Amino acid sequence: MFKTSCGAPLVRGACTSVAALAAAGALSFGGAACAAESGPIATQAPDVAAKAPDAPELEEVVISAPKGTAAALAPTKAPLNAIQPTSIVTRTFIEDSVADTSDYTGIVTVTPSTAGVASNGPGLSEKDATIRGFGDGEYNVRYDGIPFGDTNDPTHHTTSYFPASTTGAVEVDRGPGRAGDLGQASFGGSIELYSRSLSDDPYAQQKATYGSWNTRNFVTTLQSGRVAQLGGAKFTANFQELWSDGALSYAHVREFNQFVKMELPITDNISLTALATHNSGKINQPDNDGITLAQEAKYGKSFSMSNDPALPTYFGYNTVTKHTDFEYIRLAGHLAHGFSFEETGYTYSYRNSTLSATDTTQSLPDMIAGTYPGWGTKAGPKGNEDVAGYDKLNSYRVWGDIARASQDFAFGGVTGQARAGIWYEVAVTQRHRYDIDWTLGGAPNPIEKPPASGPIPPSDIQFVEHSGWTQYQPFLDVEIHPLAALSITPGVKYLHFTRTVDAPVASKTRLVDFSSQETFQRTTPYLNVNYRVDSQWSVYGQYAQGFLVPPLKVFYVPLPNEHPAVKPQLSTNYQLGAVYNANDLTFDADVYYIQFTNKFGTVGPKSNNYYVNLPGTVVYKGVEGEATYAMRFGLALFANGSVNSAKDDTGNQIKEAPEWTAALGLIYKGHGFTASMINKFVGPSWADNGEPAAYKINAYNTTNLVVGYDFGRFKIQGGIYNLFDNRNVTDISINDGPTPNPLDNHDQYWWQPERSFQLTLRATL
């Protein structure tokens, strides 16, 4: 029998999900959470985080290996029953090796083929991860199995919902998955976030973090344990408060998160789970952040804003305020004769109120003249033009329901499970952008041209837009076991997505548009195979098609109701891989080939372009692998790497797709000490298609060192992030293109943040 890292025997079937992995990590980590070391981990009722009945289960050898083995120490690993390239990051790694202020990008970038660096410091600004070169909006992000994202397109705000303190585990799936893996962007895979699991034993925990840039972070966690008077119900609450001046000049950050979760056993086989979280935050930054090479040359790589009210870069003119919430209720259970069900109702909202200067960039000629592009209606001498800006709102509410059911079957020697369900969702969105004059205290700035026809709106309004969608996705998977060691899972999913736009003042045209509507449909097949060679070794293969729903901007055309028909972006995935999990070694590797068509892009002049499906194809192909080798005395060596080709019809790497990634590190856990030193490498990429030399982003790497000592009830932990203070370019936004003198353009650049530290104290009662 395997044991948990606390030394307690694991009850078979007690932790057969990613959520259970998170629970095992939590039980093995906290002082009081591990107080009852001599007792077993109780079997849990069906849990929301398990994605039951459609979730891939983690193998016991992965989640319950003895302390000091490769499986227990590995930062990221794949389960033996993987059906596609998968990397799981445990709660233990999040606690021991990730910055306490981090968001999920800071967690997932340890996995193969990922990249992403927050320029304002760990978790102190948004920076979405790329996966194999697929950018945010081209893959799904789910929380406890529920897809979420923006209503403009399926992009995400990494600091706006779920900080690391509320994340129990993360799974990166580099493929469309099964038919029951939901979302609008199965095209590029998914990032699965799982909430913190609930403990059987009560405890209270307080963490206090202080770090560079006057960063202060406080996390309070309360666990009720099993409450016998309420039928064994369990509750948890988590409160996080974060303040920081940020790595960039005047980029102040304030983030506050409240999280509660409840599990209530209804019967021995049926449970009710409810979760609610609210996040509010404010950061000083321009709406379009990043600085020019001319600004970097004069002010340095950490420049963002100033404290001069006469300039567009004044931090008081550039603020982003966000409020989000996310709630669900889930009823799940196992009934007689192999039948299981899960019913989830949920809602989430996002409100972004942005005040920004119109343009904070400066070229070298701008600096010499003392001007900014967004100074008034045109660039002019200082004093002749007011500081122009705008008030922008993006606010939406989403409601949805996910119903799942499964049935075990057996015919002769063939066993299996049929899984079916449907996802239904409705969204409503309000957006606007109003021109303001900062020099006049934010007064309306009447600079917009009248529309070509129809009513003339106020000349300080760029657009006012109401939009929404109604979508549903029914799905069916049938997992067949013709042999005990062989799993074959064909599946099918149907997408039906209708988007509507009602705009009193339409974007670009400023015309009235009350009748735009578009429906997108697609049926996608899936075939996943896993063969268990033995108790430690498995191989898998996948054929699957993915899709990406067109974004809202397909409606932003020169004339309303005259936009060309746009189809969902489509991918066809072929993947083969192998997983090995033994006492001293975890290893997995894969090869992939992905072809996609209907690529989204813009045509027409920059001032009046519109969105279409571009001709041609893009082929993604590569090799990925990761391994952890456990040496003696609780020390392990970790490494992963990938070679990633993402080429268009010209044979050039597409923009923002690194050619390779790698990670290498040492991890130690024993005798109360925890330590990790991990170096993440990201290979060269380009900021534009065609591999232009002027927009090549050279390879860069970041090394993080984290060391801690656990006294039992108390723990102290210190981290140094970007240990060697590398300050390389990580991203470029192209505005007016290269010139003979790079200092003369308004393209915007981002650099790795400077070396920083954090010190965390934790007390558990």
N, C-alpha and C positions, 0 to 999 in steps of 0.2 A: 504494500500500500504506500502510495506517495504521501508526503506531508506538506502542509503549508510552510512558509518561511517562519511562522511562529512556532513550528514544531507540532502543530495539531494535526491529527489525521484528517484526511479529506473524505467526507461521505460521498460515495459514488453518485454522480448526477447532481450534486449540490451546486456545482459551479460550471455549468455547461454552456455559458454564453460569454460574450465580451463583457457584459455587465458584471457577470460573476467574476471575471478576471479582475475587473476594477475593484470589486468587493474584496477579493483575496488580497489585492495590493493594499487596500485601505486597512484591512485587518492585520496585515503583517507589518504595517508601518507605524501606526499611532501607538503612543505609550499605553493609554487605557484601552485603545481598540484591540490591543493584544494582551490585555490583562488576564483574560481567561485562556491562557496558553494551553491548558491541559484539556480543554474541551473541544469537541468537533465543531466544524462549521455546519450549521443546520441547513437542511434542504430548503431552498427558497421557493416560494410560490411563483407562478409565471410572472416575469418582470417585464416592464415596458421596454427596458433597454435591451432585452434579449431579442427584439424584433420577432418574437415567436408568432406564428409557427414557421416563419419564412427565413429565420436567421441562420447563417452558418455557425455551427457550434465550435468553440475552441476545444482542442483535445485536452484531456486531463494531464497528459505529459507536459503540456505547455503551461497550464495555469497552476499546477500543483507540484512542480518539481522541487526537490529539497533545496534548501537555502545554499547558495554558492554554486549551483549548477548553471549551465549555459542558459536554460530556459528562464530561470529566475532572474538572471543578470542581464539578459539581452535587452537593449533599448527598443528594438523592433524585430519582429519575427512573424512568420506565417503559420497558420494552423495546418495540421495534417489533412484536414478535409477541405482545403482551399479548392475553389473551382476557377480561380483567376489570380493573377498576381496581387497579393494582399500583404500589407504590413500593419501589424498591430503595435501600438504604443501603450504601455501599461500605466496605471496610476502611480505605481512605484517609481517609474522613470520620471514622470511628471513632477512628483514630489522631490526626488533626489537630484535631478539634473537640469530642470527647466527653470528659467527665471520666474520668480514668484509673481511678477507683473504680467506674464506672458499671455498671449491669446493663442488660438489654435494654430496659426501659422508658425509660431515659435515652437510648437510641438511637432508638427508633421514634417518639418524640413529635415529631420533626422533620417527620414525614410528615403529609399532610392528614387531617383528621377524627379525630386522636388527641389524647388528653389523659392526664396522669398526672404527679404531683409527689411525690417521696419527702420526707416532712416532716423526716427526720433527716439530710438531705443526700444528694448524688448517690451512689446505690448503697449507702447506709448504712442503709436500711430498705426493706421491701417496699412497692411501690406499683404495682399493675397498671394497664395502660393501658386506656382505653376507645377503641373504634373505631366511629365514627358513633353513639355512645351505647350500643353493645353492650359490656357489662362483661365482665371476666374470667370465664371459665366459659361464655361465649356464643360464643367463637371458639376455634379450635384453635391450639396452639403446637407446632411440630415442630422437631426438631434433626436436621439431615442427613436430612430426610424421614421421621423417626420421630416419631409423635405421643407426647406425654407430658403428664402432669397428675396431679392428686390423684385418689384413688379414692373420695372422698366425692362429688365432682362434678368436671368437667374444669376446675378452677381451677388456678392456678399460683403458685409461690413464686419470685419474680423474682431473688432473691439466692442461691438455694439450689443451683443447678446450674452455670450457664454465665456466668461474669463476662465483661466486655467483652474482656478479654485473650485469651480462647479463642474469640471470635466473629469469623469471617472476613467475613461480610456478613449483612445482614438484609433480608428481603423481606416487605412487608406486603401481603397480598392481601385486598381488600375485596369478597369474594364467595366462594361455595362452591367455585369453581375447576372442575377437571375431576373426573370420577368417581374417578380415581386419587389425588386429594388426600385423605388419610386423616385420621381423627379422629372423636371423639364429638360435636363441636360445629361442623359445617360451617355451621351456622346463621348465624354472624356473620362468617365469613371465617377468616383464619389469619395468624399471624406465623411466618415461616420463619426459623430460625436456622441458619447454616452454620458449620461448624468451620473453623479456620484451615487454609489449604492448605499443602502441603509444597513446599519450595524445591528446585530442582535443585542449588543450591550450598550448601555447609555454612556455617553461621555460629552464633555465640553472641551473645545480646543480654541486657543487664541494664538494667532500668528501675527507678528509685527516685523515689518521689513523696512529697512532704511538703505538708500543707495545713492549713487551718483545723481547729479542734477537735482538735488534736494527731493529725491523720490521717497515717498512714504506710502506704505501699503499695509492695511490692517484687514485680516480675515478672521471672522468669528464663526465657528462651526458648532452646532448643537445637534446631538443625536439622542433620541429618546430611548433607543433600544426597543425590545418587544414590550408592549404594554398589555399585560395579561387582562386587565380590566376592560380593554377594548378589543378583545378577541385576538390578541397578538399583533395589533397594528404597530407600525413603526413610522416615525416622523424624523425629519431632519430640516434644519434651517441653516443657511449660510449667508453671511453678510460681508461684503468687501467694500472698502473705501480706499481710493487711490488718489494721491496728489503727486504731481511732478512738474518741474520746470522744463523737462524735456531736453534731449540732446541738441536740438536745434534752437537757435536764438529766439526767445520769447514764445516758444511753442508750448505754452502751459497746458497741462492736462489735468482734468478732474473727472474721475469715473466712480460711480457708486452702483453696486449690484446687490439685489436682494433675491434670495432663492429659497423656496420651500418645496418639500416633496413628502408624500405620504404613500404608504402601502398598507392596504387593509385586506386581510384574508376574509373572504365571504364564506367559503367552505374550505375543506381540505384541498380542493382542486381549482377553486376560482378565486381570483383576487382583483381588487380595484386599486389602481394607482392614479394619483393626481399630482401634478407638478405645476408650479407657477414661478416665474422669474421676471424681474423688472430691472432695467438698466438705464441709467441716465448719465450723460457725459457731456463735457464741453472741452474743446481744444481750440487754441488760437492757431489758425493756419489759413492761408488763402484757399479759396475753393479749388483752384488749380495750383497746387503747390509744386515745389521743385524750383531750382534756381538756374540761371544761365552761367555759362563759363566765364563771362565778364564779371558777374556778381561773385562767383567763387574766387576768381583771381584777386578781387579787391577785398572781400570780406571773409573768405575761407569756406571750407566745406560744411561747416555747421551753421551757416547763415540761413535764415528763413525770413525773419521779420525784424523790424526796428521799433524804437520807442519814440519816433518823431511823427506827430500828428499831421505834419505837412506833407508826408509821403504816403503813397499807396501801400507801402510795406508796414505801416503802423499796425501793431498787433491788435489795437482796439477796433480797427476796421475789418479784421479778419477773424471771425469766430464761427465755429460749427457746433451747434447744440443738438444733441440727439436724445430721444426717449424711445425705448423699446419695451415690449413685454411679450411673453411667450407662455402659453398655458395649454395643458391637455388633461383629459381624463380618459383612462383606458381600463376596460374590463376584459380580462383574459382568463382562460381556463381550459382544462382538459376534462372531457366528459367520457362516458362509457364508449366502448367499442372503437377506441383509437381516434375519436373526433376531438378536435381542438378549435378554439375560436379566439378572436381578438377584435375588439371594437374600440376605436380611438376617435374621439372628437377633440378638435384643437382650434386655437386661434392665436395669431401673433400680429403685432403692429410695429410700425417704424415711423418716426417723425424726425425729420432732419430740417432744422431751421438754420440756414446759412446766411451770414452777412459777410460780404467779401468785396475787396477792391476788384475792379474789372480786370486789371492786369498788373502783376507785380514784377514782371520780368524787365530786364534792361540789357540791351546790347552795349558794346563799347561806344558806338556813336551816341546812344541814349545817355550814357554816363557823362560823356564829354559835354553834351548839350544840357544835361540836367533834366531829362524828360523820361516819361514812362509811356508805353503804347496805350495804356488805358487811362491816361490823364485827360479827362473830359471826353469829348467826342472824337478827338484826334490828338496825336502827339504834338505838343506845343511847348514853348518855353515855360519854365516854372513861374507861376504867378499869373499867366494868361489863361490857364485852364484849371478848373477845380478837380479835386480827386474824385473820379467817377467810381461807382460801385453798384452792387445790386443786392436785393433781398430775394433769396431762393427758398422755396419750400418743396419738400418731397415727403408726402405723408400717405401711408396706406394701412389698411387693415385686411387680413386674410382669415377666412374661415374654411375649415376642411373636415373631412371624415375619411377614415381608412378602416375598411372592414375586411377581415381575413378569416379564412376557415381552412382546415386541413383534415384529411381523412387517411389513416393508415390502411393499407390493404395487403393481402397476400393471396397469390394464385399459384398453387403448386409450390415450387421452390423459389418463386419470384416474389419479393416483398417490395414495399415502397410506400410513398406518401404522395397524395394529390393535394395541391395547395391552390386556392383560388381566392380572389378578392377584387375590390374596386376602391379606387381613390377618387374622391370628389372634392372640388375646391372652388371657392368664389373669392375674388379680390376686388377691392375698390381703392382708387388712388386719387389724390388731389396734388397737383403740382402748379407752381407759378414761379415767375421771375419778374421782379419789378426793378427798374433802374432808379438809383438814388444818387444823391450828391453828398459825399462825405464832408466836403468843406462847409456845406450848409447844414451840417448836423444830421444828415440822413434824409433830407427833403427829397420829394420826387424830382427826378431828372428827366425832363421831356425830350428825349433824343431819338425816339423811334420814328421811322418813316411810316406814313399811312399805308394801309393795304391797297392792293390793286383795285378792289371793288368791295361793295358792301359797307356795313357800318364801320365807322372809324373809332377804334377804342382809344382810351387815354394814351398819350404818347410816351408815358413812362412805363407802359406794360409791354414786356417782350412776349409773354404768353401766359395764358391761364388754361389749364387742361384738367379734365376729369377723365379717367380711364378705368378699365376693369377687365376682368376675365372670368370665364366659367370654363372649367376643364374637368375631364374625367378620364381615368385610365383603368379599365378592367384588365386583369391578368390571370394567367394560369400556368403553373409549374407542375410537372409530374416527375417525382424522383423515383427512379426504378433501380432495384438491386437484383440483377440477374444472378450475381454472385455476392457472397457476403462482403467481399473486399471491393466490389465494383459499384459505383454510383453513376447513373446516367440520368441527366435532368434536362429534357426538352421543355420549352416554354414558349409562350406567346403573350404579347402585350399590345393593346390598342390605345393610341393617343387621340383624343378629341379636344381641341383647345380653341376657344373663341375669345378674341380680344376686341374690345370696343373702345372708341375714343369720342368724347364729347368735349369740344374745345370752344368756349366763347371767344378766345383769342388763340389761334393755332400757332404752334411753333414754326418759325421761319416766315410763313406767309402773313401772319397776323389776321387772317381771315376767320370768319365764323365757320366751324366745322362740327356739326351735330350728328353726322351720319356715318362715320367711318367704322367699319367692322370687317374682321377677317377671321376665317376659320381654318385651322390647320389640322390635318389628320395623318396618321401613320400607323401601320401595323408592323411590329418588329418581332423576329423569331430569335430564339435562344437555344443553345445546346451546350451543356456543361458536363464534363466527364471527370471523375476522380477515381483512381485505382490505388488502393492501399497495398503496397508491395509487402509490407510487414508492419509491425507495431511502431516502427520508427521512421518509415519511409513511405512516401506517396508521390504519385505523378498525376497531372491533370491536363486537360485541354479545354479550350473554349472557342466556340464560334458564336458570335452575337452581333446584332446590329444595334447601333445607338442613334439617337436623334438629339437635336437641339432646336427648341422652339424659337422662331424669329423674335427679335426684340421689338420694343415699342417704337423705336425709331424708324421702322418700315413705314410709319404713317407720316414722317417728316419729309414731305416732298414739296416741290414748287407749287403744285396745285392740289388741293384736297380732293380725295376720291379718285385720283389719277395715278396712284402709286402702282408700279408693276407688281404682278403676282409673285410672292416670295414663298418658297417652300422650306420646310424644316431642313437644317443641315443634317446630313446622314453619314454614318460611319459603318464600316464592316470590319469586325475585329477577329483576328486569328491569333490565339495565344497558347503556348505550351510551357509547362513548368514542372518543377519538382520541389518537394519539401522533405527535409530530414531533421528530426528532433531526437536527440539522444541526451544522455546525462551530461556529457562534457561538450557537446557541439549542437548548435542549431544552424541550419543552412537552408536557403531556398534560392532558386534561380529560375529565370524564365526568358523566353524569347517572344517577341510580338511583331505583328504586321497589321497595320490599320490603314485602310484607304477611306478617304472621305470626299464627298461631293457636295454641291450646293453651298460652297463656302460663302459666308456673308462678307460683304464689302461695300464700299461706296464708289459711286461714279459721279461725274460732273465736277464743276469747279468747286473749290473748297468753300467758297461763300454761299453756294447753293447746291450742294451735293445731296444725294439720296441713296438709300440702302437697297441692294439687289443681291441675288445669287450670282456669284462670279463663275465664269466657265473654268473648266479644268479640274484637276484633282490634287490632293496633297496626300502623300504617303508617309506615315509614321512607322518606323521600325527600329528595333533595338534589342539589347540584351541587358538584363538586370540581375543583380544578385546581392545577398546579404548573409552574414554569418557572424556568430558569436562563439568563441572558444573559451571554455571555463578552465583556467589553470588552477593551481593550488592556492589555498589560503584565501578564497573568496575573490580572487582576481580574475577578470575576464578581458579578452581582447575582442573588440568589435570592429567590423568593417562592412561597408556596402559600396556598390558602384553601379553605374549604368553608362551605356553608350546609346545615345538617343539621336536618331536621324529623323528630321521632319522636313521633307523637301517637297517643293512645288514642281510644276511641269518644267520649269527652267533648270531643275537640279540644284537649286539653292535652298539653304536652310531658311525656313520661314521666320518671321520676326518673333522675338521674345522666346525662342526655343533653344535652351542650352544644348550644346553638342554632347555633353557628358556631365555626370555628377559623381561625387564620391564622398564617403565619410569614413573616418578612422578614429578609434579611441580606445581608452582603457577605462574599465569600471571596477570598482572595489566595493565590497560590502561584507563587513564582519566585525565582531567585537565592538559593536556600537558605532563604528566608523562607516561612512559612505563617501565615495569619491568618484568623480567621473571627469575625464578630459577628452572632449570630442571635437574633432576638426571637420567641418563641413566644407567641401569644395564644390564650386559651381563652374562649369566649363564656359567657354566663350559663346556668345550669342550676338544677335544683331537687333537693333531697335526698329529696323525697317526691312521689308522684303527685298530680296535681291542681293543680300550680303554687301551693302555699301560700306566701303572702308571707313567713311566718316562716322558711321554709326555702329561700329563694332564695339561690343562690351566685352572686355577681356575677362579671362578667368579670375575668380577671386575666392578667398577662403576665410572662414571665421572659426576661431577656436574658443571654446567655453570651458572653464575649469570651475567645478563646484565641489566643495568639501564640507562634510557635516559630521557631527558627533551627537548620538542619541544617548541621553542620560537615563531614559525611561520615561519619566513624566515630562522631561524637558529635552529640547533639542536645539542646537545652534548650527547654523549652516551659512556658509559664505560662498559667493560666486563671483568670478571675474569673467565678463563677457566681452568677446573680441580681445582676447588676452594679448595678442601681439599688435594691437592697434592698427590693423589694416584699414585703409581709407580709400577703397577702390570704388569706381562707378558701378552701380548695380542696376540702373535703369535710366532710360532717356525718353523724353516725350518730344516729338518733332513738331515744331510750330511753323518755321519758315525755311527749313532746310539748310544744308551746309553752304557756306560761303568761302571764298578764298581765305578769309580770316575767321576761324571758328568763333572768335570773341564777338563777331558782328551780327550773330543771329540770336533769336529768342528761344531756341530750344532749351528745354529744362532737364536738369540732371539731378540724380540722387546718388548719395555715397553711403558706404557703410558708416554707422555711427561710431564715434570714438570709443576707446576702451572704457568700460564702466564696471562698477561693482555693486553687489547687493549683499546685505547681512540680514539674516532672518532668525528670529527667536520664536520658538514654539513651546507652548505649555499645554498639556493635556490632563484633564481631571476627570 
